[in-house]
Amino acid sequence: MVIAAMLFLAAIWTTPSFAQTAPIAEIFDRIRLSPPLGSKVPLDLSFVDADRRSARLADSFGERPVILHLVYYQCPMLCKLSSDGLLRSLETLSLEPGTDFSIVTVSFDPREGPELSARARQLAIERSGREAVENGWQFLTGDEATIERLCDAVGFRYTYDETTGQFAHASGVFILTPNGTLSRYLSGVEFSPRDLRLAIVEASAGRVGTATDQLMLLCYMYDPMTGKYGFAIITAIRAAGIATVGGLGLAIFAMLRRERRKSRIEPEDFVE
């Protein structure tokens, strides 16, 4: 989260209106991001999809974990970087959108409509394939009240600058369980396939992933301060210690067994 905020501040600091009218502390307060992990998003919210049809948020939930990506489609900075980072991660991710998880991209700019979400959907089709997008990726727009309810539910705060016509905001993706519970938040504009996979596996409550993924979750720990998965050194040391003790136990057992066999054979050597 800190890195994402620093990227944003570096970008907007060259914009005179922000540099002159908004102190850095005030900007941080406006774009504060505090995802309430474990809380549920309001699935009764209604948006408009890229085909101009009404779409309830609940339509994307129920079967699979969901990646929620909050952007605004005409963003000239972080949103483009974040969207490109997500697409790059999906290109190498072994899990499949529409099969193992769903994605919901929502514009937090109430002025944007289906014509812009349709363009974003077309770009996703070109990068990820039509089947993946049609089966499990929604691009939505909505009114101000609906957008605010969703953003408040996931702790996403942003502000609009009248002079530049741009939003100040953080960047990342939210990972939700099939019933809409906020499970993880991955910050920044680049999402490693490992982090994304582990977050999806965790959010799926065991319905997605393999035994190897479950083992990986024992060796990696989610850090809510950074929004990343890091190697859990203490857990790894414990696992290595258990493996070492187990190996020593097997070695001792083999030695004792060999000694017993030897003790049975030796008396026969003295028989004349």
Buried (B, 14 or more C-beta within 10 A) or exposed (E): BEBBBEBBBEBBEEBEBBEEEBEEEEBBEBBBBEBEBEEEBEBEBBBBBBEEEEBEBBBBBEEBBBBBBBBBBBBEBBBBBBBBBBBBBBEEBEBBBBEBBBBBBBBBBBEBBBEBBBBBBBBBBEBBBEEBBEEBBBBBBBEEEBBBBBBEBBBBBBBBBEEBEBBBBBBBBBBBBBEBBBBBBBBBBBBBBBBBBBBBBBBBEEEBBEEEBEEBBEEBBBEEEBBBBEEBEEBEEEBEEEEEEEEEEEEEEEEEEEEEEEEEEEEEEEEE
